[in-house]
Amino acid sequence: MKGWRNSPQTFLVIVGLLLGLALLPTVIGCTVSTQTPLSRVIEAVGDRLQPLPLKTESELQRFAEIYRKYAREPIQDRLDYFRFAFKRVRTKYVQEVADKKLIDAAIEGVEESKAKPKSMKAPALIEVALDKMVTSLDPHSAFMNKAEFDESFIHTRGEFGGLGIEVTMQDGLVKVIAPIENTPAEKAGLASGDRISHVDGKPIKGLSLYEAVRRMRGLPGTSIQLMIQRVGKSDFEVTLVRAMIKVRAVRWRTVDRVGYIRVSRFSERVEGGVVQAFAGIRAELEGEPDGIVLDLRNNPGGLLDQSIALADAFLDSGEIVSVRGRDSGYHRAFGAQVGDLANGLPMVVLINGGSASASEIVASALKFHSRAMIMGRRSFGKGSVQTIIPMPEEGALRLTTALYYGPDGRTIQARGIIPEIRIETGKEPQNRRREADLPRSLPAGKRGTEEKVSTVFSKACPAIKGGRTYSSDGEAGDRALGCAVAYLEAGSKHKFLAAHGQARNM
């Protein structure tokens, strides 16, 4: 693909792990890292040389008193650790936040632990204080301890020791979304909809999704027992042997003369995976396809550079996305370079309420430049960028530092991408939450002109069967994909709507 990374605007991007959302098992977003190991040491040393306003120092002193009250051994380096994090939040968060609000939240975190005076280990005390302080800002900012920080890199590499299942949390149990091809989970017969109630005889209920996933991961070659609940069957136990799981972020197939490319997440493997997918499609069809379907449904996001590369692959020119922070100097725009991987072939992008962050960047750019027809359901609406700020010794802050804007100059935050053709299935999850529904979600920007959306019912479209596609409506076939293929075969929006029944304009 095109070498946009050679631009002077390029900056290092890594992934952040967003825990606790019911959107997907691991929800990832556009994230930036600003520090190398050396730079964080230099910054930590220089940090003490930068004076703070007297009012700010008095707020820090207020926390210091709580620290000394509850810490078993109130060592100074832990207090310095807190000070370092506080200063980063104070200066780098996307919005200015009052010092008092930050310190109040930190103190609340300590008090919520219900610990007795002089009973808490200093590292544990600082961790609960930082966690409360940072999570009070918005749904995606958080303090990550060492284990959580290490976990975040799994999703950039796209490989880990585990079972090979995509999971979410539902009703206190781990629910299987789908097993990954050729993994221990698939070979053991685990199926979409299965619920995991126990791991090695210990109940899942009461654990966070992160904690449950950690129990299931482990060294390749080690065994694990899962208790499975399946509709229509008695609970049963299955033993699996962990393996090195390499997640395929890109899958492809052909449907008649249409090429289908599914991107499940934006890991390091997306850029090369799409190039390989296109080569495979052309080889199988012995020539050019009649059109391309890019499936971003339930893609929670990931690496910013990969989303830019994917949009750039299908664009010859024009802005893809811009990133704007709190300061006027934090404004970077990324544009497309000459060269369209698909040589202008007609294209459909499928999205739904589970398409977030990096997925929305791609859909927004291809929609604005009229490169693809956007079909499906309104996307999640995560338009914020999280910067990973490593701490001096261990752990890191995942801090919202910017919003990204589509080429139309509008932020996607709390609004999402509106499809040009809405596919009404009648089976959209009733409890599906979007960004705007999350507690402490950053507000949406100014509303633009309301878009007219043509709506069709999925039942009017064929159900595409076979292959490893995502089925949005739980049927044996995928009708949303059927709508996309029918659109490409029709040759125009007007002909497609005439043939498959326009329900209404919204």
Buried (B, 14 or more C-beta within 10 A) or exposed (E): BBEBEEEEEBBEBBBBBBBBBBBBBBBBBBBBBBBEEEEBEEBBEEBEEEEBEEEBEEBBEBBBEBBEBBBBEBEEEBBBBBBBBBBBBBEBBBEEBEBEEBBBBBBBBBBEBEBEEEEBEBBBBBBBBBBBBBBBBBBBBBBBBEEBBEBBEBBBEBBBBBBBBBBBBEEEBBBBBBBBEEBBBBEBEBEEBBBBBBBEEEEBEEBEBBEBBBBBBBEEEEEBEBBBBBEEEEEEEBEBEBBEBBBBBBBBBBBEBBBBBBBBBBBBBBBBBBBEBBEBBBEEBEEBBBBBBBBBBBBBBBBBBBBBBBBBBBBEEBBBBBBBBBEEEBEBEBBBBEBBBBEEBBBBBBBBBBBBBBBBBBBBBBBBBEBBBBBBBBBBBBBBBBBBBBBBBBBBBBBBBBBBBBBEEBBBBBBBBBBBBBBBBEEEEEEBBBBBEBEEBBEBBEEEEEEEBBBBBBBBBBBBBEBEBBBBBEBEBBBBBBBBBBBBBBEEBEEBBEBBEBBEEE
